[in-house]
């Protein structure tokens, strides 16, 4: 039997405001990534947690980025990006690319060791995984752009390394 009684869901009358939605979503653990790109629009990078697998045939991912950010515009214009999934040792780097440190946008790549795979988007040497992608589709949704990338090259670190996640508005290691 399905019940819709206030006693079961006392907060139901509060609605789904932006703040309540953020409070709810902070309870979901998400891997922490640095999205990077390089090309005609310039080099860029940003910390992101809204990344998911779409398919393995062909390997495809979806990332969600705030359309108001400079990095989002460069990711789209460059038509390539790399999803660098961070390990425990990269916590500071997550803050750097989130803009929480004194590192100017152009100085962010002075932190960490960077290389390239197929697309020339920056690849973090210490990343747990690096998914080098070619942008194949994008669409607007609310305040964000949803970018679909076909993975054209990838790198995987040792399987026993710890991964950095974001939960309850703080970084944690799993």
C-alpha positions as semicolon CSV with decimal commas, in nm:
position;residue;x (nm);y (nm);z (nm)
1;X;0,000;0,000;0,000
2;X;0,125;0,348;-0,088
3;X;0,084;0,620;0,172
4;X;0,105;0,993;0,117
5;X;0,067;1,107;0,474
6;X;0,241;1,403;0,637
7;X;0,366;1,171;0,911
8;X;0,567;0,971;0,655
9;X;0,709;1,273;0,472
10;X;0,701;1,571;0,710
11;X;0,910;1,787;0,478
12;X;0,692;1,738;0,168
13;X;0,522;2,075;0,197
14;X;0,856;2,256;0,178
15;X;0,885;2,217;-0,201
16;X;1,197;2,178;-0,410
17;X;1,370;2,514;-0,380
18;X;1,723;2,553;-0,518
19;X;1,866;2,547;-0,163
20;X;1,671;2,234;-0,062
21;X;1,782;2,066;-0,385
22;X;2,149;2,151;-0,314
23;X;2,106;2,025;0,044
24;X;1,962;1,698;-0,090
25;X;2,227;1,648;-0,359
26;X;2,515;1,704;-0,116
27;X;2,416;1,370;0,036
28;X;2,517;1,190;-0,284
29;X;2,886;1,100;-0,304
30;X;3,043;1,197;-0,636
31;X;3,389;1,132;-0,773
32;X;3,592;1,451;-0,813
33;X;3,728;1,532;-1,158
34;X;3,922;1,809;-1,325
35;X;3,789;1,878;-1,673
36;X;4,057;2,018;-1,902
37;X;4,076;2,141;-2,259
38;X;4,316;2,309;-2,496
39;X;4,272;2,443;-2,845
40;X;4,189;2,760;-3,039
41;X;3,985;2,904;-2,749
42;X;4,273;2,850;-2,505
43;X;4,369;2,616;-2,226
44;X;4,128;2,573;-1,937
45;X;4,041;2,352;-1,645
46;X;3,771;2,326;-1,381
47;X;3,676;2,096;-1,095
48;X;3,358;1,897;-1,161
49;X;3,151;1,625;-0,996
50;X;2,869;1,594;-1,251
51;X;3,025;1,332;-1,479
52;X;2,872;1,004;-1,587
53;X;2,919;0,714;-1,824
54;X;2,673;0,705;-2,114
55;X;2,782;0,399;-2,313
56;X;3,074;0,167;-2,381
57;X;2,997;0,129;-2,753
58;X;3,141;0,369;-2,840
59;X;3,285;0,478;-2,505
60;X;3,094;0,796;-2,421
61;X;3,062;1,025;-2,119
62;X;2,842;1,319;-2,024
63;X;2,961;1,616;-1,819
64;X;2,757;1,905;-1,683
65;X;2,922;2,247;-1,660
66;X;2,786;2,587;-1,557
67;X;2,745;2,778;-1,882
68;X;2,852;3,102;-1,713
69;X;3,206;2,981;-1,654
70;X;3,495;3,074;-1,882
71;X;3,608;2,711;-1,879
72;X;3,269;2,588;-2,004
73;X;3,285;2,821;-2,303
74;X;3,639;2,709;-2,384
75;X;3,551;2,339;-2,351
76;X;3,273;2,386;-2,606
77;X;3,477;2,602;-2,845
78;X;3,779;2,369;-2,836
79;X;3,555;2,066;-2,904
80;X;3,782;1,842;-2,693
81;X;3,812;1,776;-2,322
82;X;3,971;1,536;-2,077
83;X;3,802;1,401;-1,765
84;X;4,077;1,360;-1,504
85;X;3,943;1,164;-1,205
86;X;4,134;1,265;-0,893
87;X;4,297;1,043;-0,636
88;X;4,348;1,109;-0,267
89;X;4,679;1,286;-0,326
90;X;4,514;1,542;-0,555
91;X;4,289;1,713;-0,301
92;X;4,475;2,044;-0,325
93;X;4,450;2,031;-0,703
94;X;4,070;1,999;-0,671
95;X;4,070;2,328;-0,477
96;X;4,302;2,494;-0,730
97;X;4,075;2,412;-1,024
98;X;3,765;2,506;-0,824
99;X;3,909;2,856;-0,784
100;X;3,948;2,821;-0,406
101;X;4,317;2,916;-0,401
102;X;4,520;3,218;-0,504
103;X;4,619;3,051;-0,833
104;X;4,503;3,263;-1,125
105;X;4,321;3,079;-1,402
106;X;4,634;3,069;-1,622
107;X;4,855;2,948;-1,334
108;X;4,643;2,645;-1,242
109;X;4,845;2,413;-1,465
110;X;5,161;2,491;-1,265
111;X;5,020;2,256;-0,999
112;X;5,061;1,887;-1,082
113;X;5,233;1,711;-1,369
114;X;5,054;1,733;-1,702
115;X;5,084;1,552;-2,034
116;X;4,867;1,479;-2,338
117;X;4,693;1,187;-2,506
118;X;4,514;1,203;-2,844
119;X;4,325;1,536;-2,835
120;X;4,599;1,747;-2,673
121;X;4,370;1,830;-2,380
122;X;4,581;1,835;-2,061
123;X;4,602;1,497;-1,886
124;X;4,698;1,484;-1,517
125;X;4,976;1,228;-1,467
126;X;4,843;1,134;-1,122
127;X;4,478;1,097;-1,232
128;X;4,304;0,774;-1,130
129;X;4,163;0,767;-1,481
130;X;4,191;1,012;-1,767
131;X;3,926;1,003;-2,040
132;X;4,038;1,201;-2,344
133;X;3,724;1,304;-2,532
134;X;3,605;1,459;-2,853
135;X;3,288;1,666;-2,807
136;X;3,007;1,505;-3,009
137;X;2,699;1,685;-2,873
138;X;2,591;1,954;-2,630
139;X;2,264;2,090;-2,502
140;X;2,146;2,352;-2,257
141;X;1,965;2,249;-1,940
142;X;1,871;2,512;-1,681
143;X;2,194;2,696;-1,587
144;X;2,426;2,433;-1,734
145;X;2,556;2,286;-2,058
146;X;2,550;1,909;-2,093
147;X;2,850;1,798;-2,296
148;X;2,866;1,453;-2,452
149;X;3,214;1,330;-2,529
150;X;3,332;1,026;-2,720
151;X;3,635;0,880;-2,543
152;X;3,914;0,856;-2,801
153;X;4,195;0,764;-2,559
154;X;4,224;0,679;-2,192
155;X;4,471;0,615;-1,914
156;X;4,411;0,415;-1,594
157;X;4,621;0,429;-1,276
158;X;4,690;0,133;-1,050
159;X;4,358;-0,016;-0,930
160;X;4,447;0,000;-0,560
161;X;4,482;0,378;-0,539
162;X;4,224;0,575;-0,339
163;X;3,973;0,801;-0,515
164;X;3,869;1,150;-0,406
165;X;3,494;1,204;-0,364
166;X;3,277;1,500;-0,266
167;X;3,014;1,431;0,001
168;X;2,834;1,662;0,245
169;X;3,018;1,960;0,092
170;X;3,365;1,827;0,166
171;X;3,628;1,611;0,002
172;X;3,667;1,255;0,129
173;X;3,874;0,955;0,028
174;X;3,738;0,612;-0,063
